[in-house]
Amino acid sequence: MSSFEQPPAVPHRGASDGQDFTPEALSRLEQRDRASQGETAFSALRPLLLSLVSLAVLALGCSAGRAQGTVPDRELVVATKEAPPFAMKQPDGSWGGISIELWRKIAAGAHLRFRLVENQNVQDLLDDVAKGTLDAGVGAVTVTAGRARSVDFTQPFYNTGIGIAVPINESAWVSIGRALLSFGFFQAVVVLLCFAMAVGFLIWLLERRKTEHFGGGAKGLGSSFWWSTIAMTQAGAAQNAPATLPGRIVATGWMIASVIAIAVFTAGITSTLTRRGLEGAVHGFNDLRSVRVGAVGNSATTDYLSREQLPFRAFPDLQSGLSALSRGAIDAFVHDKPLLTWIVRKDFPASVRVVDTSFSSESYAIVLPKGSTLRPMLDLAVLDQIESHWWRQTLFQTLGNSRSP
């Protein structure tokens, strides 16, 4: 019997289209159908995806623009106030000075269009900037905590301190009178008198029972005080001197100590008078407490003097204050040192001088309204300019130094 062999499977094809319906073929068909459906869905979503990508790019661009600061497409209104040498008005009405040139450099680099307007005082400038009627303020405006609550400031472009102006020709008798009426002089006299009274009391304790002129209560104590004072001045100390050994030991020590004390006291007075003759009555901040002080009203300087509880007389501007100083109406005038030095050299070189020292610490910056979009760009531009050779040369030519003090 012959073995039966099953014939191999023949792929079934449709009679009408000749397609292959094996499982492998059906799987391939399903994969092609899914791919086709995916392509169709992607084609339908493509416009939406492109829109989302465009919005994301725009958002990133706006964020970058905010980070770098935006440049308004209009003319900016920039205020200034005359404060030589930082802001100076020329006879033809144009403006110059350190701050003005700095602003022009920055505006040229950032392609800013602007026009300058003048304010009569710094407070008006700050108020107008805070209200938004001005786009910026440029001059010699000091950065303070109180001002920073209502306006914004850029990076500082100049650091300075408060200077002191004093008269040049002060009478010698005026200097002597101020020295003798100063707090230091009275303090030294009181200390010497206290020592004399202490020694006199000790002499009275030792002598009251054994020496007649030191005996008794108040009368003997008064005699002891009188003798101690005479011994301190080295005039007639032998008369009515202590008679006991302990009393004489104390008296001897006091006479030696008083010689040294009087010598030191005399040397101190002489040194003070000599220094005042060479430097005047004021050569530092502490000396302002014993003289008549003037300052420009409603300024950062008067804020500082008020915080230090130092009395002062307010003047409307630098010129009037320095005129009063040259006439002798006040003894010292305090203001921002570079501005003070400039005016003194220009208008009062023969009657007023600026002392070498300064106190406090102040910074000048550009004023902007709160939240101004110009600030990021101006911060970077200010830093670029003050690190440049042009800035150092400008400071040297104008103020005699190449950098802020």
C-alpha positions in Angstrom: 0.0 0.0 0.0 1.4 3.3 -1.0 1.7 6.0 1.7 -0.5 9.0 1.5 1.2 12.4 1.5 -0.7 15.6 2.2 -0.1 18.2 -0.5 1.5 21.5 0.6 -0.9 24.4 1.5 -1.6 26.6 -1.3 -2.1 30.3 -0.5 -5.7 31.3 -1.0 -6.3 34.2 -3.3 -9.5 35.9 -3.9 -11.1 35.0 -7.1 -11.8 38.5 -8.1 -8.6 40.5 -7.1 -6.0 37.9 -6.6 -5.1 39.1 -3.1 -3.2 37.0 -0.5 -5.2 36.4 2.7 -2.6 34.5 4.7 -2.1 35.7 8.4 1.2 37.3 7.5 -0.3 39.2 4.7 -3.2 40.4 6.8 -0.8 41.6 9.5 1.1 43.6 7.0 -2.1 45.1 5.7 -3.1 46.2 9.2 0.3 47.8 9.8 -0.1 49.8 6.6 -3.6 50.9 7.5 -2.4 52.1 10.9 0.5 54.0 9.4 -1.8 55.6 6.9 -4.2 56.6 9.6 -1.3 58.1 11.6 -0.1 60.2 8.6 -3.6 61.4 8.1 -3.9 62.5 11.8 -0.5 64.2 11.8 -1.5 66.1 8.6 -4.7 67.2 10.3 -2.8 68.4 13.5 0.1 70.0 11.6 -1.4 73.5 11.5 -2.1 73.4 15.2 1.4 72.2 16.0 2.9 75.0 13.9 0.8 77.6 15.7 1.9 76.3 19.1 5.6 76.4 18.1 5.2 79.9 16.8 3.6 81.0 20.1 6.4 79.5 22.1 9.0 81.3 20.0 7.2 84.6 20.5 7.0 84.0 24.2 10.7 83.3 24.4 11.5 86.4 22.4 9.3 88.6 24.7 11.0 87.1 27.7 14.4 87.8 26.3 13.3 91.3 25.4 12.1 91.9 29.0 15.4 90.6 30.4 17.5 92.9 28.2 15.2 95.9 28.4 13.0 97.3 25.6 13.7 100.5 23.7 10.5 102.6 23.3 9.8 103.8 19.8 9.2 107.4 20.9 11.0 110.4 22.2 11.9 110.1 25.9 11.5 113.0 28.2 14.6 113.2 30.5 14.8 115.7 33.3 17.9 117.3 34.8 18.7 119.9 37.4 21.7 122.1 37.2 24.5 120.8 39.5 28.0 121.6 38.2 30.0 119.8 37.1 27.6 117.0 36.6 24.8 119.0 34.9 25.6 122.5 33.6 23.4 124.7 31.5 25.2 126.7 28.9 24.4 130.3 27.9 22.8 129.2 24.7 20.4 126.9 26.7 22.2 123.6 25.8 23.3 121.2 28.5 26.7 119.7 29.4 28.5 118.1 32.3 29.6 114.7 33.4 26.1 113.2 33.9 24.7 114.7 30.7 27.6 113.4 28.6 27.2 110.0 30.1 23.5 109.9 29.2 24.3 111.0 25.6 26.8 108.2 25.3 24.3 105.6 26.5 21.5 107.0 24.4 23.7 107.0 21.3 24.6 103.3 21.9 21.0 102.2 22.5 19.5 104.5 19.7 17.3 106.4 22.2 15.6 109.5 21.1 15.2 112.0 23.9 14.8 115.7 24.9 16.1 117.3 28.1 13.8 119.3 30.4 14.9 121.3 33.4 13.6 120.9 37.0 14.2 123.6 39.6 15.1 121.2 42.4 15.8 117.5 43.0 12.6 116.8 44.8 10.4 118.0 41.9 12.5 115.9 39.6 11.9 112.8 41.8 8.2 113.5 42.1 7.7 113.9 38.3 9.6 110.7 37.6 7.6 108.8 40.3 4.4 110.0 38.7 5.5 108.8 35.3 5.4 112.2 33.6 9.2 111.9 33.0 11.0 108.8 31.6 14.2 109.4 33.4 16.2 111.9 35.5 19.9 112.6 35.0 22.2 114.8 37.1 23.7 114.6 40.5 20.9 112.7 42.2 21.9 110.8 45.3 20.6 107.3 45.9 18.8 107.0 49.3 16.5 104.4 50.8 13.7 106.9 51.1 13.9 107.8 47.4 14.2 104.2 46.3 10.7 103.6 47.8 9.1 105.8 45.1 11.5 105.5 42.1 14.1 103.1 40.7 17.8 103.8 40.3 20.2 102.4 37.8 23.7 101.2 38.7 25.6 104.1 40.4 28.0 105.9 38.1 29.8 108.0 40.8 30.5 107.4 44.5 31.2 110.4 46.7 30.9 111.7 50.3 29.8 114.9 52.0 32.4 117.7 52.1 32.9 120.6 54.4 33.6 124.2 53.3 35.1 126.7 55.8 36.3 130.3 55.6 39.9 130.9 54.7 40.7 134.0 56.7 39.5 133.4 60.2 40.5 135.9 62.9 43.0 134.6 65.4 40.9 135.9 68.3 37.9 134.1 66.9 39.9 130.9 66.9 41.1 131.4 70.5 37.6 132.2 71.6 36.2 129.1 70.0 39.0 127.0 71.6 38.3 128.4 75.1 34.6 128.0 74.7 34.8 124.5 73.2 33.4 121.4 75.0 36.9 119.9 75.2 38.3 122.9 77.1 35.4 122.8 79.7 35.9 119.1 80.0 39.6 119.4 80.8 38.9 122.2 83.4 36.2 120.1 85.1 38.5 117.1 85.3 41.3 119.2 87.0 38.9 120.7 89.4 37.5 117.3 90.4 41.0 116.1 91.1 41.7 119.2 93.2 38.6 118.7 95.2 39.3 115.0 95.7 42.8 115.8 97.0 41.4 118.6 99.2 38.9 116.2 100.7 41.6 113.6 101.5 43.8 116.3 103.1 40.8 117.4 105.3 40.3 113.9 106.5 43.9 113.6 107.5 44.4 117.0 109.0 41.0 118.1 110.5 41.8 116.8 114.0 45.5 117.9 114.2 45.8 121.1 112.1 43.9 124.2 113.2 43.2 125.8 109.8 41.8 122.4 108.5 39.7 121.8 111.6 36.0 122.1 111.8 33.3 121.1 109.4 32.5 123.2 106.3 35.1 125.8 107.1 38.0 123.3 107.3 36.8 121.5 104.2 36.7 124.8 102.3 40.2 125.5 103.4 41.4 122.1 102.1 39.8 122.7 98.7 41.4 126.1 98.5 44.8 124.9 99.4 44.6 122.0 96.9 43.7 124.4 94.2 46.6 126.7 95.0 49.0 123.8 95.1 47.8 122.7 91.7 48.7 126.1 90.3 52.1 126.1 92.2 51.3 129.5 93.9 51.8 129.8 97.6 51.4 126.1 98.4 53.7 126.4 101.5 51.2 128.6 103.3 48.7 126.7 105.5 50.2 123.5 104.3 49.4 120.1 105.9 51.3 119.4 109.2 50.9 115.7 109.6 53.2 113.1 107.8 50.3 111.4 105.9 49.0 114.8 104.9 52.4 116.0 103.6 52.8 112.7 101.6 49.5 113.3 99.9 50.3 117.0 99.4 53.7 116.1 97.8 52.2 113.6 95.4 49.5 116.1 94.4 51.9 118.9 93.7 54.0 116.6 91.5 50.9 115.3 89.7 49.5 118.8 89.3 52.7 119.9 87.6 52.3 117.2 85.0 48.5 117.8 84.6 49.0 121.6 84.1 51.8 120.9 81.5 49.6 118.4 79.6 46.6 120.8 79.7 48.7 123.8 78.5 50.2 121.7 75.7 46.7 120.6 74.6 45.4 124.2 74.5 48.5 125.3 72.6 48.1 122.5 70.1 44.4 123.2 69.6 45.0 126.9 69.0 47.9 126.1 66.5 45.8 123.6 64.6 42.9 126.0 64.4 45.2 128.7 63.2 46.5 126.4 60.5 43.3 124.5 59.6 40.5 126.7 60.9 37.9 125.8 63.5 36.5 122.8 61.5 38.6 119.9 60.1 36.2 117.0 60.6 32.6 116.0 61.2 32.8 116.1 65.0 33.8 119.7 64.9 30.5 120.6 63.3 28.7 120.1 66.6 30.4 123.2 68.1 29.9 125.6 65.1 27.1 127.1 63.0 26.5 124.8 60.1 24.7 125.4 56.8 23.4 123.0 54.1 21.1 123.0 51.1 17.5 122.4 52.2 15.6 119.2 51.2 18.8 117.4 50.1 20.4 114.1 51.1 22.9 116.1 53.1 20.2 117.6 55.4 18.7 114.1 55.7 22.0 112.9 57.0 22.5 115.8 59.4 19.0 115.3 60.8 19.7 111.6 61.4 22.9 112.6 63.3 20.9 115.2 65.3 23.3 118.0 64.2 21.7 121.5 64.0 21.9 123.3 60.7 20.6 126.3 58.8 19.0 125.5 55.5 19.7 127.5 52.3 18.0 127.3 48.9 21.1 126.5 46.9 24.9 126.2 47.1 25.6 129.8 46.0 23.6 131.4 48.8 25.1 129.0 51.4 28.6 129.7 50.4 27.9 133.5 50.2 26.7 133.3 53.8 29.9 131.4 54.8 32.2 134.0 53.2 30.3 136.8 55.0 30.8 135.0 58.4 27.0 134.3 58.9 27.9 130.6 59.3 31.0 128.8 60.2 30.8 125.7 57.9 28.8 124.6 54.9 28.3 120.9 54.0 27.3 119.4 50.7 28.3 116.7 48.2 32.0 117.1 48.0 32.5 117.2 44.2 29.8 119.8 43.7 31.1 121.8 46.7 34.7 121.7 45.4 33.6 122.8 41.9 31.6 125.9 43.1 34.3 126.9 45.6 37.1 126.8 43.0 34.9 128.7 40.5 33.3 131.4 42.6 34.8 131.6 46.0 38.6 130.7 45.7 39.8 133.7 47.8 37.4 133.4 50.7 36.3 129.7 51.1 38.2 126.4 51.0 37.1 122.7 51.2 38.7 120.6 54.0 40.5 117.5 52.9 38.3 115.0 54.8 34.8 113.9 53.9 32.2 111.8 55.7 29.2 109.6 54.9 29.0 107.8 51.6 26.8 108.6 48.7 26.2 107.4 45.1 24.9 109.2 42.0 22.6 107.2 39.6 20.0 107.7 36.8 16.5 107.9 38.1 13.7 105.9 36.5 10.0 105.3 37.3 9.2 102.1 39.2 9.2 99.1 36.9 10.7 100.9 33.9 11.5 98.6 31.1 14.6 100.7 30.4 16.4 99.7 33.6 18.0 96.4 32.5 19.5 98.0 29.4 20.6 101.1 31.3 22.2 99.1 34.1 24.5 97.3 31.6 25.1 100.5 29.6 26.2 102.4 32.8 28.6 99.7 33.8 30.1 99.6 30.3 30.6 103.4 30.3 32.2 103.7 33.7 34.7 101.0 33.0 35.8 102.7 29.8 38.8 104.9 29.2 36.5 107.8 28.1 34.9 107.9 31.6 38.3 107.9 33.4 39.5 110.7 31.2 36.4 112.7 31.7 36.6 112.5 35.5 40.3 113.4 35.4 39.8 116.5 33.2 36.8 117.7 35.3 37.5 116.7 38.9 41.2 116.1 38.9 40.8 112.4 39.7 40.3 109.4 37.3 37.8 107.5 39.5 35.3 107.9 42.2 36.7 108.4 45.7 
